[in-house]
Amino acid sequence: MKSKAKHLIVAFLSIGIIAAIAISCNKDDEENIPDQVPTLTTSAVFNITNNSATSGGNISDNYDSPITARGVCWSTEPDPNVSDSKTVDGLGIGPFQSEMTGLAPGQT
């Protein structure tokens, strides 16, 4: 019986040590992953001329994600992205206004 009790004690201690190590492990890969993406509302386009227009928006909540650039991107092709023409109008949360220039007359 004493041998069985020793084996149980060793087993429980081993499980306790493994649990303590697992709990203390650093979770670097899981840190700083936001649960939500920032909240952005866009402004209507106004002040439209032959070669320019104004728009912008407001980032009202960043959910602890860094806002490294604000602005508007555009293209004559579908699905414009930041590789296309763009403005850079500050960083962080808050409202911003974007002056789009170099537009071609008659393009949508």
PDB file as gemmi writes it, atoms N, CA and C in Angstrom:
CRYST1    1.000    1.000    1.000  90.00  90.00  90.00 P 1                      
ATOM      1  N   MET A   1       0.800  -1.196   0.000  1.00  0.00           N  
ATOM      2  CA  MET A   1       0.000   0.000   0.000  1.00  0.00           C  
ATOM      3  C   MET A   1       0.844   1.261   0.000  1.00  0.00           C  
ATOM      4  N   LYS A   2       1.959   1.256   0.732  1.00  0.00           N  
ATOM      5  CA  LYS A   2       2.794   2.432   0.787  1.00  0.00           C  
ATOM      6  C   LYS A   2       3.356   2.766  -0.591  1.00  0.00           C  
ATOM      7  N   SER A   3       3.681   1.762  -1.375  1.00  0.00           N  
ATOM      8  CA  SER A   3       4.209   1.972  -2.714  1.00  0.00           C  
ATOM      9  C   SER A   3       3.160   2.635  -3.612  1.00  0.00           C  
ATOM     10  N   LYS A   4       1.895   2.174  -3.487  1.00  0.00           N  
ATOM     11  CA  LYS A   4       0.813   2.754  -4.288  1.00  0.00           C  
ATOM     12  C   LYS A   4       0.587   4.217  -3.901  1.00  0.00           C  
ATOM     13  N   ALA A   5       0.668   4.522  -2.612  1.00  0.00           N  
ATOM     14  CA  ALA A   5       0.493   5.896  -2.148  1.00  0.00           C  
ATOM     15  C   ALA A   5       1.626   6.781  -2.660  1.00  0.00           C  
ATOM     16  N   LYS A   6       2.850   6.280  -2.684  1.00  0.00           N  
ATOM     17  CA  LYS A   6       3.983   7.041  -3.194  1.00  0.00           C  
ATOM     18  C   LYS A   6       3.792   7.349  -4.678  1.00  0.00           C  
ATOM     19  N   HIS A   7       3.305   6.360  -5.440  1.00  0.00           N  
ATOM     20  CA  HIS A   7       3.084   6.565  -6.870  1.00  0.00           C  
ATOM     21  C   HIS A   7       2.002   7.612  -7.109  1.00  0.00           C  
ATOM     22  N   LEU A   8       0.953   7.609  -6.280  1.00  0.00           N  
ATOM     23  CA  LEU A   8      -0.107   8.601  -6.418  1.00  0.00           C  
ATOM     24  C   LEU A   8       0.409   9.997  -6.086  1.00  0.00           C  
ATOM     25  N   ILE A   9       1.209  10.110  -5.048  1.00  0.00           N  
ATOM     26  CA  ILE A   9       1.768  11.402  -4.667  1.00  0.00           C  
ATOM     27  C   ILE A   9       2.677  11.927  -5.776  1.00  0.00           C  
ATOM     28  N   VAL A  10       3.526  11.086  -6.321  1.00  0.00           N  
ATOM     29  CA  VAL A  10       4.417  11.488  -7.406  1.00  0.00           C  
ATOM     30  C   VAL A  10       3.593  11.907  -8.629  1.00  0.00           C  
ATOM     31  N   ALA A  11       2.535  11.168  -8.933  1.00  0.00           N  
ATOM     32  CA  ALA A  11       1.689  11.497 -10.082  1.00  0.00           C  
ATOM     33  C   ALA A  11       1.025  12.860  -9.884  1.00  0.00           C  
ATOM     34  N   PHE A  12       0.456  13.094  -8.694  1.00  0.00           N  
ATOM     35  CA  PHE A  12      -0.194  14.384  -8.427  1.00  0.00           C  
ATOM     36  C   PHE A  12       0.812  15.539  -8.456  1.00  0.00           C  
ATOM     37  N   LEU A  13       1.996  15.335  -7.892  1.00  0.00           N  
ATOM     38  CA  LEU A  13       3.025  16.373  -7.940  1.00  0.00           C  
ATOM     39  C   LEU A  13       3.449  16.656  -9.376  1.00  0.00           C  
ATOM     40  N   SER A  14       3.596  15.611 -10.172  1.00  0.00           N  
ATOM     41  CA  SER A  14       3.976  15.789 -11.577  1.00  0.00           C  
ATOM     42  C   SER A  14       2.909  16.585 -12.326  1.00  0.00           C  
ATOM     43  N   ILE A  15       1.652  16.228 -12.106  1.00  0.00           N  
ATOM     44  CA  ILE A  15       0.563  16.953 -12.760  1.00  0.00           C  
ATOM     45  C   ILE A  15       0.559  18.407 -12.303  1.00  0.00           C  
ATOM     46  N   GLY A  16       0.781  18.654 -11.028  1.00  0.00           N  
ATOM     47  CA  GLY A  16       0.826  20.022 -10.504  1.00  0.00           C  
ATOM     48  C   GLY A  16       1.955  20.835 -11.115  1.00  0.00           C  
ATOM     49  N   ILE A  17       3.130  20.234 -11.245  1.00  0.00           N  
ATOM     50  CA  ILE A  17       4.272  20.934 -11.843  1.00  0.00           C  
ATOM     51  C   ILE A  17       3.994  21.242 -13.312  1.00  0.00           C  
ATOM     52  N   ILE A  18       3.457  20.291 -14.048  1.00  0.00           N  
ATOM     53  CA  ILE A  18       3.126  20.506 -15.465  1.00  0.00           C  
ATOM     54  C   ILE A  18       2.090  21.616 -15.596  1.00  0.00           C  
ATOM     55  N   ALA A  19       1.078  21.609 -14.737  1.00  0.00           N  
ATOM     56  CA  ALA A  19       0.046  22.657 -14.790  1.00  0.00           C  
ATOM     57  C   ALA A  19       0.645  24.026 -14.478  1.00  0.00           C  
ATOM     58  N   ALA A  20       1.525  24.099 -13.509  1.00  0.00           N  
ATOM     59  CA  ALA A  20       2.152  25.375 -13.153  1.00  0.00           C  
ATOM     60  C   ALA A  20       2.998  25.907 -14.303  1.00  0.00           C  
ATOM     61  N   ILE A  21       3.718  25.029 -14.974  1.00  0.00           N  
ATOM     62  CA  ILE A  21       4.532  25.454 -16.116  1.00  0.00           C  
ATOM     63  C   ILE A  21       3.631  25.934 -17.251  1.00  0.00           C  
ATOM     64  N   ALA A  22       2.568  25.209 -17.527  1.00  0.00           N  
ATOM     65  CA  ALA A  22       1.661  25.581 -18.618  1.00  0.00           C  
ATOM     66  C   ALA A  22       0.993  26.930 -18.348  1.00  0.00           C  
ATOM     67  N   ILE A  23       0.596  27.177 -17.133  1.00  0.00           N  
ATOM     68  CA  ILE A  23      -0.054  28.446 -16.779  1.00  0.00           C  
ATOM     69  C   ILE A  23       0.922  29.606 -16.899  1.00  0.00           C  
ATOM     70  N   SER A  24       2.188  29.381 -16.553  1.00  0.00           N  
ATOM     71  CA  SER A  24       3.160  30.473 -16.563  1.00  0.00           C  
ATOM     72  C   SER A  24       3.760  30.732 -17.936  1.00  0.00           C  
ATOM     73  N   CYS A  25       3.446  29.917 -18.945  1.00  0.00           N  
ATOM     74  CA  CYS A  25       4.001  30.126 -20.286  1.00  0.00           C  
ATOM     75  C   CYS A  25       3.539  31.455 -20.844  1.00  0.00           C  
ATOM     76  N   ASN A  26       4.411  32.112 -21.579  1.00  0.00           N  
ATOM     77  CA  ASN A  26       4.118  33.393 -22.199  1.00  0.00           C  
ATOM     78  C   ASN A  26       3.262  33.171 -23.447  1.00  0.00           C  
ATOM     79  N   LYS A  27       2.210  33.953 -23.597  1.00  0.00           N  
ATOM     80  CA  LYS A  27       1.307  33.814 -24.732  1.00  0.00           C  
ATOM     81  C   LYS A  27       1.516  34.985 -25.696  1.00  0.00           C  
ATOM     82  N   ASP A  28       2.754  35.209 -26.133  1.00  0.00           N  
ATOM     83  CA  ASP A  28       3.068  36.333 -27.016  1.00  0.00           C  
ATOM     84  C   ASP A  28       2.244  36.325 -28.292  1.00  0.00           C  
ATOM     85  N   ASP A  29       2.017  35.143 -28.861  1.00  0.00           N  
ATOM     86  CA  ASP A  29       1.296  35.068 -30.126  1.00  0.00           C  
ATOM     87  C   ASP A  29      -0.169  35.465 -29.985  1.00  0.00           C  
ATOM     88  N   GLU A  30      -0.729  35.341 -28.807  1.00  0.00           N  
ATOM     89  CA  GLU A  30      -2.139  35.645 -28.611  1.00  0.00           C  
ATOM     90  C   GLU A  30      -2.375  37.053 -28.084  1.00  0.00           C  
ATOM     91  N   GLU A  31      -1.327  37.746 -27.650  1.00  0.00           N  
ATOM     92  CA  GLU A  31      -1.484  39.086 -27.104  1.00  0.00           C  
ATOM     93  C   GLU A  31      -1.683  40.096 -28.221  1.00  0.00           C  
ATOM     94  N   ASN A  32      -2.376  41.157 -27.907  1.00  0.00           N  
ATOM     95  CA  ASN A  32      -2.590  42.278 -28.808  1.00  0.00           C  
ATOM     96  C   ASN A  32      -3.376  41.925 -30.071  1.00  0.00           C  
ATOM     97  N   ILE A  33      -4.171  40.876 -30.027  1.00  0.00           N  
ATOM     98  CA  ILE A  33      -5.056  40.564 -31.136  1.00  0.00           C  
ATOM     99  C   ILE A  33      -6.421  41.136 -30.775  1.00  0.00           C  
ATOM    100  N   PRO A  34      -6.840  42.202 -31.467  1.00  0.00           N  
ATOM    101  CA  PRO A  34      -8.104  42.834 -31.101  1.00  0.00           C  
ATOM    102  C   PRO A  34      -9.291  41.935 -31.421  1.00  0.00           C  
ATOM    103  N   ASP A  35     -10.328  42.054 -30.584  1.00  0.00           N  
ATOM    104  CA  ASP A  35     -11.553  41.307 -30.828  1.00  0.00           C  
ATOM    105  C   ASP A  35     -12.370  41.931 -31.953  1.00  0.00           C  
ATOM    106  N   GLN A  36     -12.199  43.235 -32.165  1.00  0.00           N  
ATOM    107  CA  GLN A  36     -12.967  43.940 -33.172  1.00  0.00           C  
ATOM    108  C   GLN A  36     -12.056  44.839 -33.989  1.00  0.00           C  
ATOM    109  N   VAL A  37     -12.477  45.130 -35.207  1.00  0.00           N  
ATOM    110  CA  VAL A  37     -11.735  46.073 -36.048  1.00  0.00           C  
ATOM    111  C   VAL A  37     -12.217  47.484 -35.742  1.00  0.00           C  
ATOM    112  N   PRO A  38     -11.419  48.492 -36.040  1.00  0.00           N  
ATOM    113  CA  PRO A  38     -11.826  49.878 -35.774  1.00  0.00           C  
ATOM    114  C   PRO A  38     -13.145  50.248 -36.467  1.00  0.00           C  
ATOM    115  N   THR A  39     -13.881  51.170 -35.862  1.00  0.00           N  
ATOM    116  CA  THR A  39     -15.153  51.641 -36.403  1.00  0.00           C  
ATOM    117  C   THR A  39     -14.900  52.862 -37.274  1.00  0.00           C  
ATOM    118  N   LEU A  40     -15.249  52.764 -38.562  1.00  0.00           N  
ATOM    119  CA  LEU A  40     -15.040  53.845 -39.525  1.00  0.00           C  
ATOM    120  C   LEU A  40     -16.360  54.178 -40.201  1.00  0.00           C  
ATOM    121  N   THR A  41     -16.700  55.462 -40.223  1.00  0.00           N  
ATOM    122  CA  THR A  41     -17.814  55.944 -41.045  1.00  0.00           C  
ATOM    123  C   THR A  41     -17.208  56.877 -42.085  1.00  0.00           C  
ATOM    124  N   THR A  42     -17.699  56.772 -43.311  1.00  0.00           N  
ATOM    125  CA  THR A  42     -17.158  57.599 -44.388  1.00  0.00           C  
ATOM    126  C   THR A  42     -18.092  58.759 -44.683  1.00  0.00           C  
ATOM    127  N   SER A  43     -17.514  59.837 -45.187  1.00  0.00           N  
ATOM    128  CA  SER A  43     -18.278  61.023 -45.565  1.00  0.00           C  
ATOM    129  C   SER A  43     -18.664  60.927 -47.033  1.00  0.00           C  
ATOM    130  N   ALA A  44     -19.742  61.597 -47.390  1.00  0.00           N  
ATOM    131  CA  ALA A  44     -20.122  61.704 -48.794  1.00  0.00           C  
ATOM    132  C   ALA A  44     -19.071  62.527 -49.524  1.00  0.00           C  
ATOM    133  N   VAL A  45     -18.952  62.306 -50.825  1.00  0.00           N  
ATOM    134  CA  VAL A  45     -18.034  63.090 -51.643  1.00  0.00           C  
ATOM    135  C   VAL A  45     -18.698  64.430 -51.958  1.00  0.00           C  
ATOM    136  N   PHE A  46     -17.947  65.528 -51.812  1.00  0.00           N  
ATOM    137  CA  PHE A  46     -18.479  66.860 -52.092  1.00  0.00           C  
ATOM    138  C   PHE A  46     -17.377  67.719 -52.698  1.00  0.00           C  
ATOM    139  N   ASN A  47     -17.671  68.964 -53.015  1.00  0.00           N  
ATOM    140  CA  ASN A  47     -16.719  69.864 -53.683  1.00  0.00           C  
ATOM    141  C   ASN A  47     -16.133  69.221 -54.937  1.00  0.00           C  
ATOM    142  N   ILE A  48     -16.982  68.582 -55.725  1.00  0.00           N  
ATOM    143  CA  ILE A  48     -16.515  67.885 -56.926  1.00  0.00           C  
ATOM    144  C   ILE A  48     -16.243  68.899 -58.035  1.00  0.00           C  
ATOM    145  N   THR A  49     -15.014  68.852 -58.580  1.00  0.00           N  
ATOM    146  CA  THR A  49     -14.633  69.688 -59.718  1.00  0.00           C  
ATOM    147  C   THR A  49     -14.192  68.765 -60.848  1.00  0.00           C  
ATOM    148  N   ASN A  50     -13.645  69.346 -61.924  1.00  0.00           N  
ATOM    149  CA  ASN A  50     -13.160  68.521 -63.042  1.00  0.00           C  
ATOM    150  C   ASN A  50     -12.012  67.593 -62.645  1.00  0.00           C  
ATOM    151  N   ASN A  51     -11.188  68.006 -61.686  1.00  0.00           N  
ATOM    152  CA  ASN A  51     -10.023  67.180 -61.345  1.00  0.00           C  
ATOM    153  C   ASN A  51      -9.808  66.968 -59.845  1.00  0.00           C  
ATOM    154  N   SER A  52     -10.817  67.279 -59.029  1.00  0.00           N  
ATOM    155  CA  SER A  52     -10.654  67.063 -57.594  1.00  0.00           C  
ATOM    156  C   SER A  52     -12.010  66.852 -56.921  1.00  0.00           C  
ATOM    157  N   ALA A  53     -11.961  66.373 -55.710  1.00  0.00           N  
ATOM    158  CA  ALA A  53     -13.153  66.177 -54.893  1.00  0.00           C  
ATOM    159  C   ALA A  53     -12.709  66.043 -53.440  1.00  0.00           C  
ATOM    160  N   THR A  54     -13.654  66.190 -52.526  1.00  0.00           N  
ATOM    161  CA  THR A  54     -13.365  66.102 -51.100  1.00  0.00           C  
ATOM    162  C   THR A  54     -14.232  65.006 -50.483  1.00  0.00           C  
ATOM    163  N   SER A  55     -13.646  64.250 -49.591  1.00  0.00           N  
ATOM    164  CA  SER A  55     -14.380  63.241 -48.827  1.00  0.00           C  
ATOM    165  C   SER A  55     -13.677  63.117 -47.483  1.00  0.00           C  
ATOM    166  N   GLY A  56     -13.794  61.997 -46.840  1.00  0.00           N  
ATOM    167  CA  GLY A  56     -13.143  61.785 -45.554  1.00  0.00           C  
ATOM    168  C   GLY A  56     -13.933  60.802 -44.721  1.00  0.00           C  
ATOM    169  N   GLY A  57     -13.877  60.986 -43.419  1.00  0.00           N  
ATOM    170  CA  GLY A  57     -14.586  60.077 -42.539  1.00  0.00           C  
ATOM    171  C   GLY A  57     -14.269  60.331 -41.087  1.00  0.00           C  
ATOM    172  N   ASN A  58     -14.624  59.361 -40.275  1.00  0.00           N  
ATOM    173  CA  ASN A  58     -14.382  59.449 -38.842  1.00  0.00           C  
ATOM    174  C   ASN A  58     -14.105  58.045 -38.303  1.00  0.00           C  
ATOM    175  N   ILE A  59     -12.995  57.896 -37.605  1.00  0.00           N  
ATOM    176  CA  ILE A  59     -12.705  56.658 -36.880  1.00  0.00           C  
ATOM    177  C   ILE A  59     -13.104  56.929 -35.445  1.00  0.00           C  
ATOM    178  N   SER A  60     -14.223  56.330 -35.033  1.00  0.00           N  
ATOM    179  CA  SER A  60     -14.782  56.655 -33.718  1.00  0.00           C  
ATOM    180  C   SER A  60     -14.296  55.736 -32.602  1.00  0.00           C  
ATOM    181  N   ASP A  61     -13.782  54.573 -32.939  1.00  0.00           N  
ATOM    182  CA  ASP A  61     -13.269  53.663 -31.911  1.00  0.00           C  
ATOM    183  C   ASP A  61     -12.219  52.778 -32.558  1.00  0.00           C  
ATOM    184  N   ASN A  62     -11.085  52.653 -31.934  1.00  0.00           N  
ATOM    185  CA  ASN A  62     -10.029  51.813 -32.509  1.00  0.00           C  
ATOM    186  C   ASN A  62      -9.921  50.447 -31.837  1.00  0.00           C  
ATOM    187  N   TYR A  63     -10.683  50.204 -30.772  1.00  0.00           N  
ATOM    188  CA  TYR A  63     -10.657  48.923 -30.055  1.00  0.00           C  
ATOM    189  C   TYR A  63      -9.214  48.494 -29.756  1.00  0.00           C  
ATOM    190  N   ASP A  64      -8.406  49.445 -29.337  1.00  0.00           N  
ATOM    191  CA  ASP A  64      -7.008  49.215 -28.949  1.00  0.00           C  
ATOM    192  C   ASP A  64      -6.116  48.779 -30.107  1.00  0.00           C  
ATOM    193  N   SER A  65      -6.569  48.966 -31.354  1.00  0.00           N  
ATOM    194  CA  SER A  65      -5.717  48.728 -32.516  1.00  0.00           C  
ATOM    195  C   SER A  65      -5.053  50.051 -32.890  1.00  0.00           C  
ATOM    196  N   PRO A  66      -3.777  50.037 -33.243  1.00  0.00           N  
ATOM    197  CA  PRO A  66      -3.146  51.290 -33.651  1.00  0.00           C  
ATOM    198  C   PRO A  66      -3.686  51.754 -35.004  1.00  0.00           C  
ATOM    199  N   ILE A  67      -4.030  53.025 -35.111  1.00  0.00           N  
ATOM    200  CA  ILE A  67      -4.447  53.607 -36.381  1.00  0.00           C  
ATOM    201  C   ILE A  67      -3.216  54.319 -36.928  1.00  0.00           C  
ATOM    202  N   THR A  68      -2.558  53.707 -37.904  1.00  0.00           N  
ATOM    203  CA  THR A  68      -1.291  54.228 -38.411  1.00  0.00           C  
ATOM    204  C   THR A  68      -1.471  55.157 -39.605  1.00  0.00           C  
ATOM    205  N   ALA A  69      -2.654  55.203 -40.193  1.00  0.00           N  
ATOM    206  CA  ALA A  69      -2.927  56.128 -41.294  1.00  0.00           C  
ATOM    207  C   ALA A  69      -4.432  56.239 -41.480  1.00  0.00           C  
ATOM    208  N   ARG A  70      -4.873  57.451 -41.852  1.00  0.00           N  
ATOM    209  CA  ARG A  70      -6.268  57.688 -42.211  1.00  0.00           C  
ATOM    210  C   ARG A  70      -6.261  58.306 -43.600  1.00  0.00           C  
ATOM    211  N   GLY A  71      -7.301  58.035 -44.389  1.00  0.00           N  
ATOM    212  CA  GLY A  71      -7.373  58.634 -45.708  1.00  0.00           C  
ATOM    213  C   GLY A  71      -8.375  57.933 -46.600  1.00  0.00           C  
ATOM    214  N   VAL A  72      -8.318  58.283 -47.887  1.00  0.00           N  
ATOM    215  CA  VAL A  72      -9.220  57.749 -48.892  1.00  0.00           C  
ATOM    216  C   VAL A  72      -8.367  57.227 -50.044  1.00  0.00           C  
ATOM    217  N   CYS A  73      -8.740  56.089 -50.613  1.00  0.00           N  
ATOM    218  CA  CYS A  73      -8.064  55.601 -51.815  1.00  0.00           C  
ATOM    219  C   CYS A  73      -9.085  55.504 -52.936  1.00  0.00           C  
ATOM    220  N   TRP A  74      -8.611  55.668 -54.197  1.00  0.00           N  
ATOM    221  CA  TRP A  74      -9.522  55.640 -55.338  1.00  0.00           C  
ATOM    222  C   TRP A  74      -8.801  55.121 -56.575  1.00  0.00           C  
ATOM    223  N   SER A  75      -9.616  54.680 -57.526  1.00  0.00           N  
ATOM    224  CA  SER A  75      -9.104  54.156 -58.779  1.00  0.00           C  
ATOM    225  C   SER A  75     -10.225  54.161 -59.808  1.00  0.00           C  
ATOM    226  N   THR A  76      -9.873  54.101 -61.090  1.00  0.00           N  
ATOM    227  CA  THR A  76     -10.893  53.927 -62.123  1.00  0.00           C  
ATOM    228  C   THR A  76     -11.236  52.451 -62.291  1.00  0.00           C  
ATOM    229  N   GLU A  77     -10.508  51.576 -61.613  1.00  0.00           N  
ATOM    230  CA  GLU A  77     -10.777  50.139 -61.625  1.00  0.00           C  
ATOM    231  C   GLU A  77     -11.603  49.775 -60.390  1.00  0.00           C  
ATOM    232  N   PRO A  78     -12.339  48.672 -60.444  1.00  0.00           N  
ATOM    233  CA  PRO A  78     -13.108  48.247 -59.267  1.00  0.00           C  
ATOM    234  C   PRO A  78     -12.196  47.937 -58.066  1.00  0.00           C  
ATOM    235  N   ASP A  79     -12.738  48.070 -56.890  1.00  0.00           N  
ATOM    236  CA  ASP A  79     -12.067  47.710 -55.636  1.00  0.00           C  
ATOM    237  C   ASP A  79     -10.740  48.440 -55.408  1.00  0.00           C  
ATOM    238  N   PRO A  80     -10.773  49.759 -55.325  1.00  0.00           N  
ATOM    239  CA  PRO A  80      -9.524  50.485 -55.055  1.00  0.00           C  
ATOM    240  C   PRO A  80      -8.930  50.071 -53.706  1.00  0.00           C  
ATOM    241  N   ASN A  81      -7.608  50.176 -53.624  1.00  0.00           N  
ATOM    242  CA  ASN A  81      -6.927  49.857 -52.367  1.00  0.00           C  
ATOM    243  C   ASN A  81      -5.753  50.812 -52.193  1.00  0.00           C  
ATOM    244  N   VAL A  82      -4.986  50.647 -51.142  1.00  0.00           N  
ATOM    245  CA  VAL A  82      -3.923  51.596 -50.820  1.00  0.00           C  
ATOM    246  C   VAL A  82      -2.749  51.542 -51.791  1.00  0.00           C  
ATOM    247  N   SER A  83      -2.757  50.605 -52.736  1.00  0.00           N  
ATOM    248  CA  SER A  83      -1.746  50.595 -53.789  1.00  0.00           C  
ATOM    249  C   SER A  83      -2.110  51.583 -54.897  1.00  0.00           C  
ATOM    250  N   ASP A  84      -3.386  52.007 -54.923  1.00  0.00           N  
ATOM    251  CA  ASP A  84      -3.865  52.975 -55.906  1.00  0.00           C  
ATOM    252  C   ASP A  84      -3.636  54.386 -55.374  1.00  0.00           C  
ATOM    253  N   SER A  85      -4.235  55.364 -56.048  1.00  0.00           N  
ATOM    254  CA  SER A  85      -4.150  56.749 -55.568  1.00  0.00           C  
ATOM    255  C   SER A  85      -4.774  56.834 -54.180  1.00  0.00           C  
ATOM    256  N   LYS A  86      -4.171  57.658 -53.323  1.00  0.00           N  
ATOM    257  CA  LYS A  86      -4.680  57.753 -51.945  1.00  0.00           C  
ATOM    258  C   LYS A  86      -4.257  59.058 -51.305  1.00  0.00           C  
ATOM    259  N   THR A  87      -4.963  59.391 -50.232  1.00  0.00           N  
ATOM    260  CA  THR A  87      -4.552  60.496 -49.377  1.00  0.00           C  
ATOM    261  C   THR A  87      -4.055  59.909 -48.065  1.00  0.00           C  
ATOM    262  N   VAL A  88      -3.266  60.661 -47.355  1.00  0.00           N  
ATOM    263  CA  VAL A  88      -2.837  60.293 -46.007  1.00  0.00           C  
ATOM    264  C   VAL A  88      -3.174  61.491 -45.134  1.00  0.00           C  
ATOM    265  N   ASP A  89      -4.137  61.292 -44.238  1.00  0.00           N  
ATOM    266  CA  ASP A  89      -4.697  62.409 -43.472  1.00  0.00           C  
ATOM    267  C   ASP A  89      -4.596  62.180 -41.970  1.00  0.00           C  
ATOM    268  N   GLY A  90      -3.394  61.942 -41.509  1.00  0.00           N  
ATOM    269  CA  GLY A  90      -3.175  61.796 -40.076  1.00  0.00           C  
ATOM    270  C   GLY A  90      -3.267  60.362 -39.608  1.00  0.00           C  
ATOM    271  N   LEU A  91      -3.291  60.212 -38.286  1.00  0.00           N  
ATOM    272  CA  LEU A  91      -3.392  58.898 -37.664  1.00  0.00           C  
ATOM    273  C   LEU A  91      -4.220  59.006 -36.401  1.00  0.00           C  
ATOM    274  N   GLY A  92      -4.555  57.880 -35.834  1.00  0.00           N  
ATOM    275  CA  GLY A  92      -5.351  57.859 -34.606  1.00  0.00           C  
ATOM    276  C   GLY A  92      -6.834  58.000 -34.863  1.00  0.00           C  
ATOM    277  N   ILE A  93      -7.600  57.998 -33.777  1.00  0.00           N  
ATOM    278  CA  ILE A  93      -9.043  58.121 -33.914  1.00  0.00           C  
ATOM    279  C   ILE A  93      -9.435  59.572 -34.145  1.00  0.00           C  
ATOM    280  N   GLY A  94     -10.653  59.774 -34.658  1.00  0.00           N  
ATOM    281  CA  GLY A  94     -11.165  61.112 -34.885  1.00  0.00           C  
ATOM    282  C   GLY A  94     -11.546  61.337 -36.332  1.00  0.00           C  
ATOM    283  N   PRO A  95     -12.106  62.529 -36.607  1.00  0.00           N  
ATOM    284  CA  PRO A  95     -12.527  62.843 -37.975  1.00  0.00           C  
ATOM    285  C   PRO A  95     -11.340  63.233 -38.861  1.00  0.00           C  
ATOM    286  N   PHE A  96     -11.494  63.025 -40.156  1.00  0.00           N  
ATOM    287  CA  PHE A  96     -10.482  63.457 -41.107  1.00  0.00           C  
ATOM    288  C   PHE A  96     -11.154  63.863 -42.414  1.00  0.00           C  
ATOM    289  N   GLN A  97     -10.486  64.754 -43.136  1.00  0.00           N  
ATOM    290  CA  GLN A  97     -10.982  65.214 -44.432  1.00  0.00           C  
ATOM    291  C   GLN A  97      -9.909  64.944 -45.471  1.00  0.00           C  
ATOM    292  N   SER A  98     -10.321  64.450 -46.635  1.00  0.00           N  
ATOM    293  CA  SER A  98      -9.384  64.061 -47.682  1.00  0.00           C  
ATOM    294  C   SER A  98      -9.653  64.829 -48.960  1.00  0.00           C  
ATOM    295  N   GLU A  99      -8.605  65.443 -49.488  1.00  0.00           N  
ATOM    296  CA  GLU A  99      -8.688  66.156 -50.764  1.00  0.00           C  
ATOM    297  C   GLU A  99      -8.123  65.248 -51.851  1.00  0.00           C  
ATOM    298  N   MET A 100      -9.007  64.717 -52.685  1.00  0.00           N  
ATOM    299  CA  MET A 100      -8.578  63.852 -53.782  1.00  0.00           C  
ATOM    300  C   MET A 100      -8.273  64.739 -54.986  1.00  0.00           C  
ATOM    301  N   THR A 101      -7.060  64.627 -55.503  1.00  0.00           N  
ATOM    302  CA  THR A 101      -6.639  65.459 -56.628  1.00  0.00           C  
ATOM    303  C   THR A 101      -6.156  64.574 -57.775  1.00  0.00           C  
ATOM    304  N   GLY A 102      -5.988  65.191 -58.942  1.00  0.00           N  
ATOM    305  CA  GLY A 102      -5.509  64.434 -60.090  1.00  0.00           C  
ATOM    306  C   GLY A 102      -6.588  63.577 -60.727  1.00  0.00           C  
ATOM    307  N   LEU A 103      -7.853  63.883 -60.462  1.00  0.00           N  
ATOM    308  CA  LEU A 103      -8.955  63.121 -61.046  1.00  0.00           C  
ATOM    309  C   LEU A 103      -9.141  63.503 -62.509  1.00  0.00           C  
ATOM    310  N   ALA A 104      -9.712  62.583 -63.297  1.00  0.00           N  
ATOM    311  CA  ALA A 104      -9.952  62.842 -64.717  1.00  0.00           C  
ATOM    312  C   ALA A 104     -11.418  63.201 -64.923  1.00  0.00           C  
ATOM    313  N   PRO A 105     -11.702  64.246 -65.707  1.00  0.00           N  
ATOM    314  CA  PRO A 105     -13.092  64.624 -65.962  1.00  0.00           C  
ATOM    315  C   PRO A 105     -13.885  63.477 -66.607  1.00  0.00           C  
ATOM    316  N   GLY A 106     -15.121  63.333 -66.180  1.00  0.00           N  
ATOM    317  CA  GLY A 106     -16.004  62.328 -66.766  1.00  0.00           C  
ATOM    318  C   GLY A 106     -15.840  60.924 -66.202  1.00  0.00           C  
ATOM    319  N   GLN A 107     -14.942  60.714 -65.269  1.00  0.00           N  
ATOM    320  CA  GLN A 107     -14.731  59.389 -64.657  1.00  0.00           C  
ATOM    321  C   GLN A 107     -15.597  59.258 -63.396  1.00  0.00           C  
ATOM    322  N   THR A 108     -16.027  58.052 -63.108  1.00  0.00           N  
ATOM    323  CA  THR A 108     -16.761  57.809 -61.856  1.00  0.00           C  
ATOM    324  C   THR A 108     -15.967  56.884 -60.975  1.00  0.00           C  
TER     325      THR A 108                                                      
END                                                                             
